[in-house]
Amino acid sequence: MRRLLVVSCLLLVVGLAHAQTIPVTTTINSSSAGPTTLNSNIGGISISYTKVGTRDVTTLTWRPDFKYGFWATGFDVNVALGENKTADYQNVVFRYVEYDDTKKGLRYGVLDGVTIGHGLIMKNYTTRKGPAIMLNNDQLGFRGYLDFDQYIVRGMATKSNLYFARVEERINPLLTLGQYYVTDTTGRTVSLSGSGTKQLPSVSAVGVDALMPLPLNFEGYAEAGQLLNHGSGISAGLSWAYDLMVANASFGAEYRIFDKGFVPGYFGSEYEFNPIDLASVEAVSKPRNGSLVQFGLNALGLAKLSMVYESYTDSNSALSADLTAKLTEQVFVRGYYSQPNFVDFRSLSLEQGAVMGADVAYKLNANTSLITHFKKQFNSSTGQVEEAQYYEISLSF
């Protein structure tokens, strides 16, 4: 019966998308500098299906966005289709409110892909918690910056009590220096795969980094960081990017030296729901050297590939990859897989942090797309491997 309801809702929304086109760009006023416009997008209407343990959770979601000048906002409206709901289910979630005029900016909302310096301490951090499709207002935070030309000040504060402050100084066109401080003031409570929970203590870190442009589109960089009361690490490398007309390519390689107990990118993409236990790392770790290699390719917008390979002495290698391809004018696909770093401390099983997923999008017309998302990942909040299936109708006018 529930599957029939899902299909019926899909057909209803598609029918509405074909039936009408709604103008959503309005000229508010004009001046000698040109018109000021209010741009809005009625957003995607999606139906998500998530299996949590033995429960099926189905939700209808509407995602509008609005932008006026330097201001922008977006929110989710969720309606449960049935009695079951995910943990912390909320009917209205403010995804973001932001102001950005290129010299100063402030965003309040879901934060994704937050990296400090070159990622030695914080890399691709997100406020999202686990593989759950549903967002809630507890997954939000502030992130802002002020550009004073010679100096840039950046900062972040989340509802989960993670903070950072960073100052960058442009010494001259050939050298930029940065220094930062990161702290989690409350630590994290995680569910164990068997039963019970474990409290991880608060962690703070400091770091400095430098960037220097080089000939032939190369850049040289270095970074040093310390997880306070734990270990420290340094890295130095080269990055390169070039537009080959038919493709854009990028490449980076760096060498790393770590003390016992130091974990690179400790505040990473899984920090909010599957943080690394530094006490366990220190119990079996020893000083080590290693390397990190990154590669990216964008071929005429038809295919995008990114890969990261990480290897250390006396440790197994780690690999993550993300591939997006346009198969036809109507069909787009994406697949991704990542292993956790330091696989001698974690296995490759889903129960210990591996993530896999895929997206398939079919474009019905210029305004309407059908998208299917699939993801499997361990969620420490529930102590289970969760399989999320997310069926979305994206309407854009």
C-alpha positions as CSV (number, residue, x, y, z in Angstrom):
1,M,0.0,0.0,0.0
2,R,2.9,2.4,0.9
3,R,4.6,1.7,-2.4
4,L,1.4,2.5,-4.2
5,L,1.1,5.8,-2.3
6,V,4.7,6.7,-3.3
7,V,4.1,5.9,-7.0
8,S,0.8,7.9,-6.9
9,C,2.5,11.0,-5.4
10,L,5.3,10.8,-8.0
11,L,2.7,10.7,-10.9
12,L,0.8,13.6,-9.4
13,V,3.8,15.9,-9.1
14,V,5.0,15.0,-12.6
15,G,1.6,15.8,-13.9
16,L,1.6,19.2,-12.2
17,A,5.1,19.9,-13.6
18,H,3.9,19.3,-17.2
19,A,0.7,21.3,-16.7
20,Q,2.0,24.7,-15.8
21,T,5.1,26.9,-15.8
22,I,5.4,29.4,-13.0
23,P,7.4,32.6,-13.6
24,V,9.6,33.2,-10.6
25,T,12.0,36.0,-11.5
26,T,10.6,39.5,-10.7
27,T,12.1,42.9,-11.1
28,I,11.8,44.7,-7.8
29,N,13.3,48.0,-8.8
30,S,15.8,49.5,-11.2
31,S,18.5,52.1,-11.1
32,S,21.2,53.5,-13.4
33,A,23.3,50.4,-12.5
34,G,20.6,48.1,-13.8
35,P,17.7,46.2,-12.4
36,T,17.7,44.6,-8.9
37,T,16.0,41.2,-9.2
38,L,14.5,38.7,-6.8
39,N,15.3,35.2,-8.0
40,S,13.4,32.3,-6.5
41,N,13.3,28.6,-7.3
42,I,10.2,26.7,-6.2
43,G,12.6,23.9,-5.5
44,G,12.6,20.1,-5.7
45,I,9.6,18.1,-4.5
46,S,10.9,14.8,-3.3
47,I,9.7,11.6,-1.8
48,S,12.3,9.9,0.4
49,Y,12.2,6.3,1.6
50,T,14.7,5.2,4.3
51,K,15.0,1.8,6.0
52,V,16.2,2.2,9.6
53,G,16.5,-1.2,11.2
54,T,13.2,-2.9,10.5
55,R,11.2,0.4,10.0
56,D,10.4,2.0,6.7
57,V,10.2,5.8,6.8
58,T,8.6,7.7,3.9
59,T,8.5,11.5,3.7
60,L,7.4,14.2,1.2
61,T,9.8,17.2,1.1
62,W,9.6,20.6,-0.6
63,R,12.9,22.6,-1.0
64,P,12.5,26.2,-2.2
65,D,15.3,28.7,-2.5
66,F,15.3,32.5,-2.7
67,K,18.0,35.0,-3.6
68,Y,17.9,38.8,-3.5
69,G,21.1,40.7,-4.2
70,F,23.8,39.5,-1.7
71,W,21.2,37.6,0.4
72,A,20.0,34.1,-0.1
73,T,17.9,31.5,1.9
74,G,16.5,28.0,1.5
75,F,14.5,25.7,3.7
76,D,12.8,22.3,3.7
77,V,9.2,21.5,4.5
78,N,8.7,17.9,5.5
79,V,5.4,15.9,5.6
80,A,5.5,12.3,6.9
81,L,3.7,9.7,4.8
82,G,2.9,7.3,7.6
83,E,3.4,7.0,11.3
84,N,7.1,6.2,11.3
85,K,9.7,9.0,11.5
86,T,13.4,9.2,11.7
87,A,15.1,10.4,14.9
88,D,14.8,14.2,15.4
89,Y,12.2,14.5,12.7
90,Q,11.2,18.2,12.1
91,N,8.6,19.6,9.8
92,V,10.5,22.8,8.9
93,V,14.2,23.0,8.5
94,F,16.1,26.2,7.6
95,R,18.9,24.8,5.3
96,Y,20.6,28.2,5.1
97,V,20.4,31.9,5.3
98,E,23.5,33.8,4.0
99,Y,24.9,37.1,3.0
100,D,28.0,37.3,0.7
101,D,29.3,40.4,-1.1
102,T,32.8,38.8,-1.9
103,K,34.5,41.0,0.9
104,K,32.5,39.7,3.8
105,G,30.1,36.9,4.3
106,L,28.1,35.0,6.9
107,R,26.1,31.8,6.5
108,Y,23.8,30.1,9.0
109,G,22.7,26.6,8.0
110,V,24.0,23.3,7.0
111,L,27.8,23.5,6.5
112,D,29.5,21.1,4.0
113,G,33.0,20.7,2.7
114,V,34.7,22.8,5.4
115,T,38.5,22.6,5.1
116,I,41.1,24.7,7.0
117,G,44.4,25.3,5.2
118,H,45.3,22.2,3.3
119,G,43.3,19.8,5.4
120,L,45.9,18.6,7.9
121,I,43.6,19.2,10.9
122,M,40.1,19.8,9.3
123,K,39.2,18.4,5.9
124,N,35.7,18.3,4.3
125,Y,34.0,18.7,7.7
126,T,30.2,18.7,7.6
127,T,27.5,19.4,10.2
128,R,25.4,16.6,8.7
129,K,25.0,13.6,11.1
130,G,25.2,10.2,9.5
131,P,23.6,8.9,6.3
132,A,20.1,10.1,7.2
133,I,18.4,11.9,4.3
134,M,16.4,14.1,6.6
135,L,18.0,17.3,7.9
136,N,17.1,18.9,11.2
137,N,17.8,22.2,12.8
138,D,20.4,20.7,15.1
139,Q,22.7,20.2,12.1
140,L,23.3,23.9,11.6
141,G,26.0,26.3,12.3
142,F,27.5,29.8,11.6
143,R,30.4,30.3,9.1
144,G,31.8,33.7,8.1
145,Y,34.7,35.7,6.8
146,L,36.0,39.3,6.5
147,D,38.5,40.2,3.8
148,F,40.7,43.2,4.7
149,D,42.8,42.8,1.6
150,Q,46.1,42.1,3.4
151,Y,44.3,40.0,6.1
152,I,41.4,37.6,5.9
153,V,39.6,36.5,9.1
154,R,37.5,33.3,9.0
155,G,35.4,31.5,11.7
156,M,32.8,28.8,12.4
157,A,30.5,27.9,15.3
158,T,28.1,24.9,15.2
159,K,25.2,23.8,17.3
160,S,27.3,20.7,18.2
161,N,29.9,23.0,19.9
162,L,32.7,22.8,17.3
163,Y,34.5,26.1,16.7
164,F,37.4,27.5,14.7
165,A,39.1,30.8,14.1
166,R,41.6,31.5,11.3
167,V,43.7,34.5,10.2
168,E,45.4,34.6,6.7
169,E,48.0,37.2,5.8
170,R,48.9,38.0,2.3
171,I,52.6,38.8,2.8
172,N,53.1,39.5,-0.9
173,P,51.9,38.1,-4.2
174,L,54.2,35.1,-3.7
175,L,53.4,34.1,-0.1
176,T,50.3,33.7,2.0
177,L,50.5,32.5,5.6
178,G,47.6,31.2,7.8
179,Q,47.2,30.3,11.4
180,Y,44.2,28.7,13.1
181,Y,42.7,27.2,16.3
182,V,40.0,24.5,16.4
183,T,38.1,23.2,19.4
184,D,35.3,20.8,20.3
185,T,34.2,21.9,23.7
186,T,31.9,19.0,24.6
187,G,33.3,15.9,22.9
188,R,31.2,13.3,21.2
189,T,29.0,10.4,22.4
190,V,28.9,7.5,19.9
191,S,26.9,4.3,19.9
192,L,28.9,1.0,19.8
193,S,28.1,-1.5,17.1
194,G,27.1,-4.1,19.8
195,S,25.4,-2.1,22.5
196,G,25.9,0.8,24.8
197,T,27.7,4.1,24.1
198,K,31.1,5.6,24.5
199,Q,32.0,9.2,25.4
200,L,34.9,10.7,23.5
201,P,36.5,13.7,25.2
202,S,36.8,17.2,23.8
203,V,39.7,17.8,21.4
204,S,41.4,21.1,20.4
205,A,44.0,21.7,17.7
206,V,46.3,24.5,16.4
207,G,48.0,24.8,13.0
208,V,49.9,27.1,10.6
209,D,50.2,26.8,6.8
210,A,51.9,28.6,3.9
211,L,51.1,28.8,0.1
212,M,53.4,29.9,-2.7
213,P,52.6,30.2,-6.4
214,L,55.1,28.6,-8.7
215,P,55.6,28.6,-12.5
216,L,53.6,26.4,-14.9
217,N,50.4,26.6,-12.8
218,F,52.1,24.8,-9.8
219,E,51.7,25.8,-6.2
220,G,53.9,24.8,-3.3
221,Y,52.4,24.5,0.2
222,A,53.3,23.4,3.7
223,E,51.3,22.9,6.9
224,A,52.0,22.0,10.5
225,G,49.4,21.1,13.1
226,Q,49.0,19.6,16.5
227,L,46.1,17.9,18.2
228,L,46.6,19.3,21.7
229,N,47.6,16.7,24.3
230,H,47.9,14.1,21.5
231,G,50.2,14.2,18.5
232,S,51.5,16.6,15.8
233,G,52.2,16.3,12.1
234,I,53.6,18.2,9.2
235,S,53.1,18.0,5.4
236,A,54.6,19.6,2.3
237,G,53.5,19.3,-1.3
238,L,52.8,20.5,-4.8
239,S,49.5,21.1,-6.5
240,W,48.8,21.7,-10.2
241,A,45.7,22.6,-12.2
242,Y,45.4,23.3,-15.9
243,D,42.6,23.9,-18.5
244,L,43.3,21.6,-21.5
245,M,40.4,23.0,-23.5
246,V,38.7,19.6,-23.8
247,A,39.2,18.8,-20.2
248,N,40.2,20.4,-16.9
249,A,42.8,18.5,-14.8
250,S,44.2,18.9,-11.3
251,F,46.8,17.0,-9.4
252,G,48.4,17.1,-6.0
253,A,51.0,15.2,-4.0
254,E,52.3,15.7,-0.6
255,Y,54.7,14.1,1.9
256,R,53.6,13.7,5.5
257,I,55.4,13.1,8.9
258,F,53.2,12.3,11.9
259,D,53.9,11.7,15.6
260,K,52.2,8.9,17.6
261,G,48.6,9.7,18.1
262,F,48.2,12.2,15.3
263,V,45.4,11.6,12.8
264,P,45.3,13.8,9.7
265,G,42.0,15.4,8.9
266,Y,40.7,14.5,12.3
267,F,37.8,16.9,12.0
268,G,36.6,15.3,8.8
269,S,33.4,14.4,7.0
270,E,32.5,11.7,9.6
271,Y,33.4,13.6,12.7
272,E,29.8,14.3,13.8
273,F,28.6,10.7,13.7
274,N,31.7,8.5,13.6
275,P,34.7,10.2,15.2
276,I,38.0,8.5,15.6
277,D,38.9,7.4,19.1
278,L,42.3,9.0,19.7
279,A,43.0,6.9,22.8
280,S,42.6,3.7,20.7
281,V,44.9,5.2,18.0
282,E,47.6,6.1,20.5
283,A,47.5,2.6,22.1
284,V,48.6,0.9,18.8
285,S,50.2,3.7,16.9
286,K,53.8,4.8,16.4
287,P,55.5,7.7,14.5
288,R,55.1,7.2,10.8
289,N,55.7,8.8,7.4
290,G,53.5,8.7,4.4
291,S,52.1,10.3,1.2
292,L,48.9,11.6,-0.2
293,V,48.0,11.8,-3.9
294,Q,44.9,13.5,-5.3
295,F,43.7,13.6,-8.9
296,G,40.8,15.3,-10.6
297,L,39.5,15.4,-14.2
298,N,36.5,17.1,-15.8
299,A,36.0,16.1,-19.5
300,L,33.8,18.7,-21.3
301,G,31.2,18.4,-18.5
302,L,30.4,14.9,-19.6
303,A,32.4,13.1,-16.9
304,K,34.0,14.1,-13.6
305,L,36.4,12.0,-11.7
306,S,38.2,12.6,-8.4
307,M,40.4,10.1,-6.5
308,V,42.5,10.3,-3.3
309,Y,45.1,7.7,-2.4
310,E,46.7,7.7,1.0
311,S,49.5,5.4,2.2
312,Y,51.8,5.2,5.4
313,T,54.6,3.1,6.7
314,D,53.4,0.0,8.5
315,S,49.8,0.7,7.5
316,N,47.4,-0.4,4.8
317,S,46.5,2.0,2.0
318,A,43.2,4.0,1.8
319,L,41.4,5.0,-1.3
320,S,38.3,7.1,-2.1
321,A,36.8,7.8,-5.5
322,D,33.9,9.8,-6.9
323,L,32.7,9.5,-10.5
324,T,29.9,11.5,-12.2
325,A,29.0,10.9,-15.9
326,K,26.4,12.2,-18.4
327,L,25.4,9.1,-20.3
328,T,22.8,10.8,-22.6
329,E,21.0,14.1,-22.7
330,Q,18.5,12.6,-20.2
331,V,20.6,10.3,-18.0
332,F,23.2,11.3,-15.4
333,V,24.9,8.9,-13.0
334,R,27.2,9.2,-10.0
335,G,28.9,6.6,-7.9
336,Y,31.2,7.0,-4.8
337,Y,33.1,4.9,-2.3
338,S,35.4,5.7,0.5
339,Q,37.5,3.8,3.0
340,P,38.3,5.3,6.3
341,N,41.9,6.5,6.8
342,F,44.3,4.3,8.8
343,V,42.6,1.0,8.0
344,D,44.9,-0.7,10.5
345,F,42.7,1.0,13.2
346,R,39.4,0.4,11.4
347,S,38.4,-2.4,9.1
348,L,36.8,-1.7,5.7
349,S,33.4,-3.0,6.8
350,L,30.4,-0.7,6.8
351,E,30.2,-1.2,10.6
352,Q,33.5,0.6,11.0
353,G,33.1,3.6,8.7
354,A,33.2,2.7,5.0
355,V,30.7,4.6,2.8
356,M,29.2,3.6,-0.6
357,G,26.5,5.1,-2.7
358,A,25.1,6.0,-6.1
359,D,22.8,8.5,-7.7
360,V,20.8,8.1,-11.0
361,A,19.0,11.1,-12.5
362,Y,16.6,11.0,-15.5
363,K,15.6,14.4,-17.1
364,L,12.0,14.3,-18.2
365,N,12.1,17.8,-19.7
366,A,13.8,21.1,-19.2
367,N,12.1,21.7,-15.9
368,T,11.7,18.2,-14.4
369,S,14.1,15.5,-13.3
370,L,13.6,12.2,-11.5
371,I,16.5,11.3,-9.2
372,T,17.2,8.1,-7.2
373,H,19.8,8.1,-4.4
374,F,21.2,5.1,-2.7
375,K,23.6,5.1,0.3
376,K,24.9,2.6,2.8
377,Q,26.8,3.7,5.9
378,F,27.1,3.0,9.6
379,N,25.3,5.4,11.8
380,S,26.8,5.5,15.3
381,S,23.6,7.3,16.6
382,T,21.6,4.1,16.1
383,G,24.5,1.6,16.2
384,Q,23.3,0.2,12.8
385,V,24.3,0.1,9.2
386,E,21.6,2.1,7.5
387,E,20.6,1.8,3.9
388,A,19.0,5.0,2.6
389,Q,17.0,5.2,-0.6
390,Y,15.9,8.6,-1.7
391,Y,13.5,9.2,-4.6
392,E,13.3,12.8,-5.7
393,I,11.4,14.8,-8.2
394,S,13.4,18.0,-9.0
395,L,11.4,20.9,-10.4
396,S,13.3,24.0,-11.6
397,F,11.6,27.0,-13.3
